[in-house]
């Protein structure tokens, strides 16, 4: 008789796994074979690469298609228990994390009502935006798709001071390291956003940080620690809009 314990847990697209327990490296159990001849006891040890968090989220299986490591997020792996997390880094004080919402592709022109303004998750167009710095506002229904792919969108008020916009341009030109995507694509967008409640905002999938100013350290901390909720993190290709 063979007895085992099923330990994996399915995780649907766009939902979080329960990661309250540390990863389990393996499971051993005994198989007893009882033939008609004298009893022979054979011990088998099956080592299973199991994770306490269940199946990985779609797009976050590592390594990525370009050899990148999607696990190096939110302070790193479980081997670094003292590392700062997105929610605990003092540089990211005031971070807002939204609840999971339904996210599907919609036809271009279809109205989407977002749970937050600016949006940080939800349904979106099938085509995502090209990396770059934009003088006119990009369509949110395009760049929300970028967020799902692990991008960070830097928003600013349309009437932001010229020095603020120049700072954002310089940050884009020298982007943070992207350990999850080594294809050469800069997974950043800088765009105006009408109605922004602060001068600047950092947006990742389900996460928003409103700021008066943005510096290199804050951008690096947000980029490296706050994208783990992205459900298609390993997609490293650039967008296709604007044409």
C-alpha positions as CSV (number, residue, x, y, z in Angstrom):
1,X,0.0,0.0,0.0
2,X,1.3,3.4,-1.0
3,X,0.4,6.4,1.1
4,X,1.3,10.0,0.2
5,X,0.2,13.5,1.0
6,X,-0.8,15.8,-1.8
7,X,0.8,19.2,-1.0
8,X,0.4,21.2,-4.2
9,X,-2.3,23.8,-4.5
10,X,-3.6,25.3,-7.8
11,X,-3.4,29.0,-8.2
12,X,-5.6,30.6,-10.8
13,X,-4.6,33.5,-13.1
14,X,-4.6,36.7,-11.2
15,X,-4.9,35.2,-7.7
16,X,-2.4,35.2,-4.9
17,X,-1.0,32.0,-3.4
18,X,-1.0,31.4,0.4
19,X,2.7,31.8,1.2
20,X,2.5,31.7,5.0
21,X,4.7,28.7,5.3
22,X,8.4,28.3,4.3
23,X,9.2,26.3,1.2
24,X,9.4,22.6,1.6
25,X,12.4,21.1,0.0
26,X,11.2,17.5,-0.3
27,X,9.0,14.7,1.2
28,X,10.0,11.2,2.1
29,X,7.6,8.3,2.5
30,X,7.8,4.5,2.6
31,X,6.4,1.9,0.2
32,X,5.7,-1.6,1.5
33,X,5.5,-4.4,-1.0
34,X,4.0,-7.7,0.3
35,X,4.4,-10.6,-2.2
36,X,3.5,-14.2,-1.6
37,X,7.1,-15.0,-0.9
38,X,8.7,-13.9,2.4
39,X,8.0,-10.3,3.1
40,X,10.5,-7.9,1.5
41,X,10.5,-4.4,2.7
42,X,11.8,-1.8,0.3
43,X,12.2,1.8,1.3
44,X,11.8,4.4,-1.4
45,X,12.4,8.0,-0.8
46,X,10.8,10.3,-3.3
47,X,12.2,13.8,-3.3
48,X,9.6,16.3,-4.6
49,X,10.3,19.8,-5.6
50,X,7.3,21.3,-3.9
51,X,6.6,24.8,-2.9
52,X,4.4,25.8,0.0
53,X,2.9,28.4,-2.3
54,X,1.4,25.9,-4.7
55,X,1.7,26.2,-8.5
56,X,3.4,29.4,-9.6
57,X,1.4,32.2,-11.1
58,X,1.2,32.2,-14.9
59,X,4.1,34.1,-16.4
60,X,6.1,33.9,-13.2
61,X,7.7,30.4,-13.6
62,X,11.4,30.7,-13.4
63,X,13.8,30.9,-15.0
64,X,12.2,33.1,-17.6
65,X,12.6,32.5,-21.4
66,X,15.7,34.6,-21.5
67,X,17.4,32.9,-18.5
68,X,16.1,35.5,-16.0
69,X,14.9,34.8,-12.5
70,X,11.4,35.9,-11.7
71,X,11.9,34.9,-8.1
72,X,14.2,37.8,-7.2
73,X,11.4,40.2,-6.2
74,X,9.9,41.7,-3.0
75,X,13.3,41.5,-1.3
76,X,14.4,38.2,-2.8
77,X,13.8,34.5,-2.0
78,X,13.0,32.9,1.3
79,X,16.7,32.5,1.8
80,X,16.9,36.2,2.7
81,X,14.3,36.5,5.5
82,X,15.6,39.9,6.7
83,X,15.4,41.6,3.3
84,X,13.2,44.6,3.0
85,X,9.8,44.0,1.3
86,X,7.7,46.2,-0.8
87,X,5.4,46.9,2.1
88,X,8.1,47.5,4.7
89,X,10.7,49.5,2.8
90,X,10.8,53.0,4.4
91,X,11.5,54.5,1.0
92,X,8.0,53.3,-0.1
93,X,6.0,54.7,2.8
94,X,2.4,55.3,1.7
95,X,2.3,52.4,-0.7
96,X,-1.3,51.3,-1.7
97,X,-2.0,47.7,-2.6
98,X,-5.3,47.0,-4.4
99,X,-7.4,43.9,-4.0
100,X,-7.3,41.4,-6.9
101,X,-9.9,42.2,-9.7
102,X,-11.0,40.5,-12.9
103,X,-8.6,41.2,-15.7
104,X,-9.4,40.3,-19.3
105,X,-8.7,41.6,-22.7
106,X,-11.3,43.9,-24.1
107,X,-11.9,45.3,-27.6
108,X,-10.3,48.6,-28.3
109,X,-12.8,51.4,-27.6
110,X,-14.7,49.3,-25.0
111,X,-15.2,51.2,-21.8
112,X,-13.4,49.9,-18.7
113,X,-14.3,51.1,-15.2
114,X,-11.3,50.8,-12.9
115,X,-11.4,50.4,-9.2
116,X,-8.7,52.9,-8.6
117,X,-7.5,56.2,-10.2
118,X,-5.0,56.0,-11.5
119,X,-5.6,52.3,-12.4
120,X,-3.2,49.7,-11.3
121,X,-4.9,46.5,-12.5
122,X,-8.0,45.3,-14.3
123,X,-9.1,44.6,-17.8
124,X,-7.2,46.2,-20.7
125,X,-6.5,46.2,-24.4
126,X,-4.7,43.2,-25.9
127,X,-1.9,45.5,-27.2
128,X,0.4,47.0,-24.7
129,X,2.4,50.2,-24.9
130,X,6.0,50.7,-26.1
131,X,8.7,51.6,-23.6
132,X,9.4,55.3,-23.6
133,X,8.8,58.8,-22.3
134,X,5.6,60.4,-23.7
135,X,4.7,64.1,-23.8
136,X,1.0,63.3,-24.4
137,X,-1.0,60.9,-22.2
138,X,-0.9,57.3,-23.2
139,X,-4.2,55.3,-23.1
140,X,-4.5,53.6,-19.7
141,X,-6.2,50.6,-21.2
142,X,-2.9,50.0,-23.1
143,X,-0.4,50.6,-20.2
144,X,-2.4,48.6,-17.7
145,X,-1.5,45.6,-19.8
146,X,2.2,46.6,-19.3
147,X,1.7,46.4,-15.6
148,X,0.5,42.8,-15.9
149,X,3.8,42.1,-17.6
150,X,5.8,43.4,-14.7
151,X,6.4,47.0,-16.0
152,X,6.4,50.1,-13.9
153,X,4.6,53.1,-15.2
154,X,5.7,56.5,-14.0
155,X,2.9,59.1,-14.1
156,X,3.1,62.8,-13.7
157,X,0.7,65.7,-13.7
158,X,0.3,67.3,-17.1
159,X,1.3,70.6,-15.6
160,X,4.2,69.2,-13.6
161,X,7.2,71.6,-13.4
162,X,9.7,71.3,-16.2
163,X,12.4,70.2,-13.7
164,X,10.3,67.3,-12.5
165,X,9.8,66.0,-16.1
166,X,13.5,66.3,-16.8
167,X,14.2,64.3,-13.7
168,X,11.8,61.6,-14.9
169,X,13.5,61.5,-18.3
170,X,16.9,61.1,-16.7
171,X,15.6,58.2,-14.5
172,X,14.2,56.5,-17.6
173,X,17.5,56.9,-19.5
174,X,19.3,55.1,-16.7
175,X,16.8,52.5,-15.5
176,X,17.0,50.1,-12.6
177,X,18.4,46.7,-13.1
178,X,15.7,44.2,-14.3
179,X,16.8,40.7,-13.1
180,X,13.6,39.2,-14.5
181,X,14.1,40.4,-18.1
182,X,17.4,40.4,-19.8
183,X,16.1,41.0,-23.3
184,X,17.2,44.6,-23.4
185,X,13.7,46.1,-23.1
186,X,13.4,48.8,-20.5
187,X,10.2,48.0,-18.8
188,X,9.4,51.6,-17.9
189,X,6.9,54.1,-19.2
190,X,6.8,57.8,-18.4
191,X,3.5,59.5,-19.3
192,X,1.2,62.3,-18.1
193,X,-2.0,61.4,-16.4
194,X,-4.9,63.8,-16.0
195,X,-6.4,64.1,-12.5
196,X,-3.4,62.7,-10.7
197,X,-3.6,63.5,-7.0
198,X,0.2,64.1,-6.6
199,X,3.0,65.4,-8.8
200,X,4.3,61.9,-9.5
201,X,3.1,58.3,-9.1
202,X,4.7,54.9,-9.4
203,X,2.4,52.2,-10.6
204,X,2.9,48.4,-10.7
205,X,0.3,45.7,-10.9
206,X,-2.0,46.3,-8.0
207,X,0.4,48.7,-6.4
208,X,0.4,52.5,-6.3
209,X,2.8,55.0,-4.7
210,X,1.9,58.7,-4.8
211,X,4.9,61.1,-4.5
212,X,5.7,64.8,-4.6
213,X,9.1,64.0,-6.1
214,X,10.9,60.9,-7.4
215,X,14.6,60.0,-6.9
216,X,16.7,57.2,-8.1
217,X,16.7,55.2,-4.8
218,X,12.9,55.2,-4.6
219,X,12.4,54.1,-8.2
220,X,15.0,51.3,-7.7
221,X,13.3,50.1,-4.5
222,X,9.8,50.2,-6.1
223,X,11.0,48.5,-9.3
224,X,12.9,45.7,-7.5
225,X,10.4,45.0,-4.7
226,X,6.9,45.9,-5.8
227,X,6.3,43.9,-9.1
228,X,5.8,40.4,-7.6
229,X,2.0,40.6,-8.0
230,X,2.4,40.8,-11.8
231,X,0.8,37.7,-13.2
232,X,2.8,37.6,-16.5
233,X,6.2,38.8,-15.2
234,X,8.3,36.7,-17.6
235,X,6.9,38.5,-20.7
236,X,9.9,40.6,-21.7
237,X,8.9,41.9,-25.1
238,X,8.2,45.5,-25.9
239,X,4.7,46.8,-26.8
240,X,3.3,47.8,-30.1
241,X,1.5,51.0,-29.5
242,X,1.7,53.8,-30.4
243,X,2.4,52.6,-33.9
